[in-house]
Amino acid sequence: MYNWISSGDGRHFAESLSEFNLLREQIEEINKNLNRIYNLCLIYDSKEHKGTMKSTHEIRERYEDLGILLPEEECEYKAGAHLQMFAALLIADKAQSGKELSELEKKVLNDMKEKIEQQNVLTEATKIIKTKK
């Protein structure tokens, strides 16, 4: 979070809050931008970030391809589910690099696998129901 707060983007966002007269309005603006802020915290914390806008865009594209960024437009989502998926991705990356996993890490991966399998079954069932109508 420090990397974003100390960035020009973080500073400009903080300065923009002075446009709102009421604390309630400032809090609403912060809440409206939490996903963007979260994403930028991840991006700016990347070891490959060079402190440039170009670097930000390159890392954003890579993270978008990995599916680890929160949606920034208004939509319904479960942040907890996103964080679980992110944790599973990090654990899977650790496993692929040949490192031993703890029992908890194995459980997280297994839980995520089961959720994905359940989602696949629901998706297929929905397709079958739609074709029969």
C-alpha angles and dihedrals in degrees: 000000000000091000092057096041091051093045125097088249092055092047093049091049091051091048091050089061089070087072088073117079098200129059088224089060091049091051090049090052091049091049091048089055101039095106092050091047091048091050092049091049089056092045096046090047092058112116088225094058110117098190093256134116089237090056090048091053094046094050091043090055092050092047091047089053089052090049095232099125123093117240110265098198119080109278143129116267140142110245090197091058090049092051090049090052090048091051090049090051091052091048092047089051089052091050093049090053088060097252120143116253126223120235090256092052090050089051092050091052092047092049091050091048090052092049091050091048091050090050091050091052091050091048092051092046090051091052091051093049091049093051092050093054 
